[in-house]
Amino acid sequence: MSLTFENITLGQRVVFGHGRATRHLAAEIDRLGARRVMVIAAPAESAITDRVTADLPVVLRHSDVRPHVPVEQAEAARAAAAECGADLVVCVGGGSTTGLAKAVALTNRLPIVAVPTTYAGSEATNVWGLTENSRKTTGVDDVVLPVTVVYDSALTLSLPVGLSVASGLNAIAHCVDSMWAPRANPVNQAFAMEGLRAVADGLRRVVRDPEDVAGRDATLYGCYLSGVAFASAGSGLHHKICHVLGGAYDLPHAQTHATVLPYVLELNAPGAPDSAHRIAAALGSATPVAGLNALREELDAPRALADHGMRREDIPEAARLILPYLPRNNPVPVDADILTGLLTRAWAGETPRDSEAD
Ligand code: NAD
């Protein structure tokens, strides 16, 4: 069979170096000619932020960062950016912080330089998200893609092991979902599988020793690849499910992704044998479900949606809300009953079934 595909890899500068964020960030701001920098960082990341922005021409430090970017916080940050006459936004933090910077860039048309401190991967995508009245809206605009990402794994050393695992599994979810997402192609699948291999390897090391620099580097490198793959391939079934759950029930982002992923893999793997084979190989296992189960066991991964605050009685409504977002090209058919079954199993944290081992 002949090979036919269309691929877009977004144009972005990436500077990666352990312990080099302050130097790399100052050089980037200089190179971009920015003179009035707005820094967005949550109070919890203030010590890291003080350190990495020490040499910048900062005109405003904005710290009202909330999960899932509520519109009220976005509006306040946009007004603050306009008022101080910022010519560039630097964001230091996880996906929530990057998300707020994207909300500012979307309306105020300011460039972003992102300094990630989790493995969310938002910094590598042109996708923005806003939440209003418990409904999350997302959109795509190249103006929200950070012009530069400064990666420094030293900034992730303070990320507690539990959060590192959940965030890393969020990156793994980008990789796995990219295999059957609407724009999946051989290029973004290659990024996804190298990302999966690197994050799985890195997380195993981080759990054994949270100070292991090689482990932190591998996880951060893999998380970047996961974001590139996701931006290029688009949102598959897993992301559509988690997107609705996060917005409607205010569930924690990384933990929700970490919990739901094995059930989407369980459902989709039999319908996508080539992807299943590649996912298994990247996880060093005979089958993808066994590989992910073993990794999750080793990492003591989040298990049940019930543990994150979802109520059992919300499941039928959640299935109904997800239905309009189902990707047309999912490898197996999905309906309300299948979604209800998947969510029920994820809610209870049942062991994902390995159909190939049955
Ligand atoms: P987050 O940004 O909310 O951070 C989680 C917690 O980790 C916070 O309490 C934060 O203060 C803390 N934290 C961050 N860095 C730390 C560090 N180095 N040490 C100690 N604590 C630290 O969560 P997240 O999972 O990084 O991001 C989730 C958000 O990102 C969601 O809103 C999601 O929708 C968005 N996201 C967007 C995209 C996209 O492409 N647009 C992709 C992935 C995630």
Boltz pocket constraint, residues with backbone or C-beta under 6 A from the ligand:
constraints:
  - pocket:
      binder: B
      contacts: [[A, 42], [A, 44], [A, 45], [A, 67], [A, 68], [A, 69], [A, 93], [A, 94], [A, 95], [A, 96], [A, 97], [A, 99], [A, 117], [A, 118], [A, 119], [A, 120], [A, 121], [A, 122], [A, 123], [A, 125], [A, 126], [A, 127], [A, 128], [A, 129], [A, 155], [A, 156], [A, 157], [A, 158], [A, 159], [A, 160], [A, 163], [A, 167], [A, 170], [A, 253], [A, 254]]
      max_distance: 6.0
